Amino acid sequence: HVLKDTLGFTSIDILINNAGVMMAEHRTTQDGHELTMQANHLGHFLLTNLLLEHGFFSSSPSKTEKDNGSQGCVSLPRIITVSSSTYKLATNGMDFKDLMCTKSRTYSLFGQYAQSKLANILFAKELASRYSNGDSKYTPSSNPKIWSVAAHPGLVRTDVVRNMPWYLRSLNKWFGAIVGSLQKTPTQGAYTSVWAAAASENDKPPTGSYLVNWNVQETNQYANSKDDAVQLWNISEELVSVKNNHEKLNNDNQKTYRSIEK
């Protein structure tokens, strides 16, 4: 409602999911979720699905095709979810039994961050799978096709480390001083995401890709697991209640159609 009524947006062509935190200690949000998993994954999942259910994504002819007066080239909405190579630190894959580190798994900054970054890739791939043919049962009306990728920005000098313990922040400063020439500036770190958002229809990689320095890179067995991607999607739906939102919107639409028919 804010996007439509206040800002006047009726459609979105590009969405870059780029929120991210690294927390030194386990923290619980007002929603009852662990903060890193909520900020890095669930927030992206909820925002994307809310935009989908309210019809903000729709395919349209690309600007180049419009300018040339030609037909046939359709520009799909693009969703880029920023991940990280640290997903590989999730050496046993997604811990579905304890996503929030409230049961048997001991919380650690890099351990939970890796879980959230693996979740980013699985989400981007499952989004591509569900919306690649425009036949997702989760979409209430327009059934859009979506182009979705995950992107690793590289080693970037940002303030994401501000919530690290003081000794890790100190090590990070020393590390930065030694290998500063190898680190990217924030502007350079945004390059892969911006390239994915702006690449021509002919140059963009296949939907569901994982991009590193604007090149497609293969992911490990855990990030490639279709079963894990589906399970994460289903669990995420329950955690953010988005499934109920979809069902309510579908029911409202059906009531509207029945009213019109009468």
Residue pairs with C-beta under 8 A, 6 or more apart in sequence:
3 9
3 12
3 56
4 10
4 54
9 56
10 56
11 56
11 57
11 58
11 60
12 51
12 56
12 57
12 77
13 60
13 75
13 77
13 78
14 77
14 78
14 79
14 80
14 197
15 47
15 48
15 51
15 77
15 78
15 79
15 80
16 79
16 80
16 81
16 82
16 193
16 197
17 44
17 47
17 48
17 79
17 80
17 81
17 82
17 120
18 82
18 193
19 39
19 40
19 43
19 44
20 39
20 40
20 82
20 116
20 160
21 35
21 36
21 39
21 40
21 160
21 163
22 36
22 109
22 110
22 113
22 160
22 161
22 163
22 164
23 35
23 36
23 109
23 112
23 163
24 109
24 163
24 164
24 165
24 168
25 107
26 34
26 101
26 107
26 112
27 34
27 35
28 34
28 35
28 100
29 35
29 38
31 38
33 42
33 100
33 239
34 99
34 100
34 101
34 102
34 107
34 112
36 112
36 113
36 115
36 116
37 99
37 100
37 112
37 115
37 116
37 119
39 116
40 113
40 116
40 117
40 119
40 120
41 116
41 119
41 120
41 123
41 236
42 236
42 239
42 240
44 81
44 120
44 123
45 123
45 233
45 236
45 240
45 242
46 240
46 242
48 79
48 127
49 138
49 237
49 240
49 242
49 245
49 246
50 242
50 245
51 57
52 131
52 138
52 139
52 144
52 146
53 138
53 139
53 140
53 242
53 245
53 246
53 249
55 140
55 141
55 142
57 77
57 79
57 142
57 144
57 146
58 77
58 142
58 144
59 74
59 75
59 76
59 77
59 134
59 144
59 145
60 74
60 75
61 71
61 73
61 74
61 75
62 73
62 74
62 75
62 201
63 75
64 73
64 200
64 201
65 71
65 72
65 73
65 75
73 201
74 145
75 201
76 144
76 145
76 146
76 147
76 207
77 144
77 145
77 146
77 147
78 146
78 147
78 148
78 149
78 196
78 197
78 204
79 124
79 127
79 146
79 147
79 148
79 149
80 124
80 148
80 149
80 150
80 151
80 193
80 196
80 197
81 120
81 121
81 123
81 124
81 127
81 148
81 149
81 150
81 151
82 120
82 150
82 151
82 152
82 153
82 193
83 117
83 118
83 120
83 121
83 124
83 150
83 151
83 152
83 210
84 113
84 117
84 120
84 152
84 153
85 152
85 212
86 110
86 113
86 114
86 117
87 114
87 117
87 118
87 120
87 121
87 219
87 222
87 223
88 114
88 220
89 110
89 111
89 113
89 114
90 111
90 114
90 115
90 117
90 118
90 222
92 222
93 118
93 221
93 222
93 225
93 228
94 115
94 118
94 119
94 122
94 222
94 228
94 231
94 232
95 105
95 115
96 228
96 231
96 232
96 235
97 103
97 104
98 104
98 105
99 115
99 235
101 107
101 112
105 111
109 164
109 165
109 168
118 222
118 223
119 232
120 150
121 150
121 210
121 219
121 223
122 223
122 225
122 228
122 229
122 232
122 233
123 150
123 229
123 232
123 233
123 236
124 148
124 149
124 150
124 208
124 210
125 148
125 150
125 208
125 223
125 229
126 229
126 230
126 232
126 233
127 146
127 148
128 146
128 147
128 148
128 149
128 207
128 208
129 208
129 226
129 229
130 136
130 138
130 233
131 139
131 144
131 145
131 146
131 148
132 145
132 146
132 207
132 208
133 145
134 143
134 144
134 145
135 143
136 143
138 246
140 246
140 249
140 250
140 253
141 253
146 207
147 204
147 207
148 207
148 208
149 196
149 205
149 207
149 208
149 209
149 210
149 211
150 209
150 210
150 211
151 192
151 193
151 196
151 210
151 211
151 212
152 192
152 210
152 211
152 212
152 217
153 184
153 189
153 190
153 191
153 192
153 193
154 184
154 188
154 189
154 192
154 212
154 213
155 179
155 182
155 183
155 184
156 183
156 184
156 185
156 186
156 188
156 189
157 176
157 180
157 183
157 184
157 185
157 186
158 186
158 189
161 168
161 169
161 172
162 169
164 172
176 183
184 191
191 213
191 214
192 211
192 212
192 213
192 214
195 214
196 204
196 205
196 211
196 214
205 211
205 216
206 216
209 216
210 216
210 217
210 218
210 219
210 223
211 217
222 228
236 242
237 243
